[in-house]
Every structure is written in C-alpha cells, then in structure tokens.
Amino acid sequence: MFREYQTLTQVQGPLLMVREIEGVKFAELAEIILPDGSKRFGKVLDVSDKLAVVQVFEGTRGLDVDKSKVRFLGKTETVGVSKDMLGRIFNGRGIVRDELPAPAVHKVMDINGLPINPVARDYPQEFIQTGISSIDGMNPLVRGQKLPIFSGSGLPHNRIAAQIARQARVLGKKEEFAVVFGAMGVTFEEANFFIDDFRKTGALERAVLFVNLANEPVIERISTPRFALTTAEYLAFELQMHVLVILIDMTFYCEALREISSARKEVPGRRGYPGYMYTDLATIYERAGRIKGKKGSITKFPILTMPDDDKTHPIPDLTGYITEGQIILSRSLHKKGIYPPIDVLPSLSRLKDKGIGQDKTREDHADLLNQLFACYARGQEVRELALILGEDALTDIDKIYLKFADRYEEEYVKQGEFEERSITETLDIGWKLLKDFPEEELRRIRPQILEKYYK
C-alpha cells in the first residue's frame, strides 16, 4: 500500500504543495483523493527533502487542501502500446476517446523517452513523397528528418497537415507506413476536422491520434507529444514501420510550459518563456530519426503558429536551431487564393540533397530545384521593381521573369487540397515553366541535363 499524505499546504494555479513527504521522486504520478471520494491525478514537478510540488492534470479548482489527501504511486506516466492502436483515437493522456474498447496492450512504456544516441543514428537519405509540389520539388522531406511548418493565425496549416498525413509515402519501399498525430490545445471544430478527414479518406486505418482540446487541462499538453512519440517509437523500432509524426500546435505546448513556469515562480526568459524551453523542445524534436540496424524510422512534422507572423519569436527561433530546416507559409500567397501558400524562398530543407537525385527521385531534380529557386527569386525582385517603375520600364528578359513568377505560383505552388502529385509530375511541371527562358538564362543546370530535359 502507498502512504497517504494529508499535509497539503498550498494551491497555486495548477500546482499543489505537499509537505513532510518521504521517498517521493521527480516525475512520479500522484493520486489526489477529495473529501467526496472522487479522484484527480497529477505528476511531481519538483521535489526536495520535505516538499513536493504536484501539477494536477484536472486542475485544482474547488480542491479543499484541509480535507483532501495525496497518494504517491511510485511510477511515472506510461502508455500501453500495441499494433491495435492503429486506427484509434485517444485523449492527450492516452485514454481512449473513440468510445470503443481499449486496445490490447503488448508492452508498457515510459513516455519520458530519451533522444536517439548520436552514435546510433543512421543518416537520413530516403525521399518521402508528400504529393505537394512546393515541398517535394523545392524542399524535399527525407526519411528520419525533422521538418517543421511555420504558420500564422488563419493560415491553412490544418489542411496541409491533413493532406500530408493522407498522402505521405516512402518511394520504392514496401515496408509498412504509419502516421502518429498529436494535437495540443486545438478547438473541438479543429479536432473534428482531422478525425472526419482521416475517416473519410481511409487514412485513419494507418494512424494513431492523440487529441488534447483547448478546454482540457493545460498540463495535459505537456504529456501529449510524449505519448505520441512513445507510440511512434514502438511502431518504428519494434514493429519496423516508417512512422510520420505530426505535432500541432507546438505554440500551445510552449504556452503551457510558460504557464507552469509562471505558477512555479521561476525567473522568466525571453517574452516570459522559461529559460529551459530550448532544452525541453530538444527532448521532443530529437526523438526523431533512424537507428543503425533497424528498418523503422521516425520522421517528424511539427507545426507551429508564429505569434504576429514573427519568425524571430522564441518558439520558431528555437525550433529552427534544433530542426533540419523549416517550411514557411505566406500570408500574401494565401490572400491571392493560392493553396498551399508555401513560400519557397525563406523555406529550407537542410537534408534535401541527401534524398534526391538518381535512383531516389530523378537525376535532374537538384539542377531543376536550384534553377527554379533562382528564377523565382529574380522574378520577385522584378515584381517589386515593376511596382516602383511600372512594367513599361522593364527589359524583355525582365518581363519573362515577371511572367514566370506569376506562372510559378499559379501552376507549380498552387494545387488542390486532394490533388496528389507524384515527384515525376512535379519535376515535369518545373521543366514546362522553364521553357519560356532562352537557354543562356538557365545557368544553374548542367549541359547534359539541359540537353536531355530542356530540348
């Protein structure tokens, strides 16, 4: 039997202070027994010789510190995992949400996993096709990579996330592919959008969903990505599956960190966020990758909304340091009615060169990517010049670049929400757009590639 304590002394926000404790450990689970016999659950957030700080998952509202008791359970948060979790929906703490019986448990795992040992990592080098040209063609995703999407309020990151979850696949591989989806602080409407979309398109059969709603405990948001990642690790490294992890919205996760830090009266860092936020985010992001000797892998697509569209905000700023690039959504493209509004110029995939080329995508991919990027950048410059001087002041070649920029956005970037383009289709569209340029303008393409695909 576990010892019960009736030494509750203080409640501060979601935190509960318990004094005169013995043998209590950091991250240990606790059970709070209210006077009416009902129970709430929490986790030890801080502990000293005689004092434990417990964060209560259901919140501390209405809790009577004089008449309530606390029992420490001697274990950390765990999740029971099995292949039967595929096709199921859970809440942010791994409890079944879809009104079906709980799936069978093959193994119980601690959700506080560790980042993959750098020595054990295998280098990411296999292309993952998302079916979205502005990602596959310009900023390709590689199996085992961490590639976040930086969005803004009101931009269609939810639709893009659902589209990637439906369409993503490893080319030329027959291994099983799964999606683990973790949502933190989303509205009921957003949660229903994802669940309905996954069900209608059949993507739910190969997916596991963990959903924490906006009206549910803030504390739960700290656990949600860890439940998702622990499940992904089981599917990837024990069942040898390729797993794509989509986490939305990391901004709400960081807000939860800030709220807990404030309740603990910690010294705030940039914009009130805790100084350890970089380390905390790293414990989540670095659980992606490949392990030598294992077929499975975890590829990660974290999605975050930048407050005020500010890339220098601490959340996107720190995320960019840890991950291997970023996909940035553009509000100006969104206003033009272009979906997906991916701005390819500031976007970056640091591992793109490892996943493209002969026997992976196509031999012309790298050359074509560089040329499209250069032409679009020049087209954007000409567009700004035309606004100042007028189109009549442009040279003939400038007008070609201006026309290319418009066509690139309308024909290459823009595509349907349910339109899945193969990498071959994406590359062919790129060559079609370059046909308007004289050959001497295409300086970033090797002569042999130009000879084969341009002429």
Buried (B, 14 or more C-beta within 10 A) or exposed (E): EEEEBEBBEEBEBBBBBBEEBEEBEEBBBBBBBBEEEEEBBBBBBBBEEEBBBBBBBBBBEEBEBEEBBBBBEEEBBBBBBBBBBBBBBBBBBBEBBEEEEEBEEBEEBBBEBEBBEEEEBBEBBBBBBBBBBBBBBBBBBBBBBBBBBBBBEEBBBBBBBBBBBBBBBBBEEEEBBBBBBBBBBBEEEBBEBBBEBBBEBEBBEBBBBBBBBBEBBBBBBBBBBBBBBBBBBBBBBBBEBBBBBBBBBBBBBBBBBBBBBBBBEBEEBBEEBBEBBBEBBBBBBBBBBBBEEEBBBBBBBBBBBBBEBEEEBBBBBBBBEBBBBBBBBBBEBBEBEBBBBBBBEEBBBBBBBBBBBEEBBBBBBBBBBBBBBBBBEBBBBBBEBBEEEEEEEBEEBBEBBBBBBEBBBEBBBBBEEEBBBBBEBBBBBBBEBBEEBEEEBBEBBEEEBBEEBBE
